[in-house]
């Protein structure tokens, strides 16, 4: 996983080792923060976190306003767990007669983890233009200018100079002189998406995102060569009506991040494949109620340069959810299958997402095909 694995090998194992080992991981932690490239925030419910998948999805919706909130709590049974939040709000600014729309919004992501309270924050102002090519075809282009911020707190870290023999003495100086404990930088992303709409229950979409194009400088040691690795994401999602009350929604998400020195790779890759069944309890013009049930598998193919224990399958996770008109609530639970299972006992992360959409009251007029509900 992108955000987690780098910090796992830094902060997590120290709670299961001796105090003597704890200071070693803390020193490694500072080395990683200063000299390796930062990694991106990670979510499992990419299909219910549109701007995380692509900034081109801003305004590519069957509504005028969309609000999205995602909360993730990972490895709660490990003493120092990880908490991640994503929040966004989008709106349609203007719609042309031909169906082309201009829109944008605000996106915010926040992550805090480990003994060092390593914090990563990202904020952006996504803007997009969704072009209607035909009754059933749409192309959207989006940009997401913003900033990234990261910081850590050295108060809970341990160092060699604070040990007297085998005993730790908190009164001893760490002999560490931190240039700074936080970094702030401008960030830019670009997204492109294509969408085919046969009707409200059949269609598919493809989204592409190129994040951290400018590779922001986030060194804690004022080292200009230390930059955040750029990220490329590809998202595919479809919807097919199986029966009067059942839709099948398959999804695939690929994420590539360059240069992660700590993991010993030239890059990090992540593949997630899964699907869910949408079962309608009520489907009428005035009310739409559906249950979502599905299963996903996340894989991290990696060169074995760090440990032969690295596994290709990182986690599997079930999904359950409820959709009531334009409100969607979904829950996933990661079952960890990576090399960190000894500490986590195969427990992973709980993630919950919420999407709520609103539409303006429009004058009666002839309209074309709308964007699909499955977004």
Buried (B, 14 or more C-beta within 10 A) or exposed (E): BBBBBBBBBBBBBBEEEEEEEBBBBBBBBBEBBBBBBBBBBBBBBBBBBBBBBBBBBBBBBBBBBBBBBBBBBBBBEBEBBBBBBBBBBBBBBEBEEEBBBBBBBBBBBBBBBBBBBBBBBBBBBBBBBBBBEEEBEBBBBBBBBBBBBBBBBBEBBBBEEBBEEEEBEEEEEBEEEEEEBEBEBEBBBBBBBBBBBBEBBBBBBBBBBBBBBBBBBBBBEEEEEBBBBBBBBBBBBBBBBEEEEBBBBBBBBBBBBBBBBBBEBEBBBBBBBBBBBBBBEEEEEEEBBBBBEBBBBBBBEBEEEBEEEBBEEBBBBBBBBBBEEBEBBBBBBBBBBBBBBEBBEBBBBBBBBBBBBEEEEEEEEEEEBEBBBBB
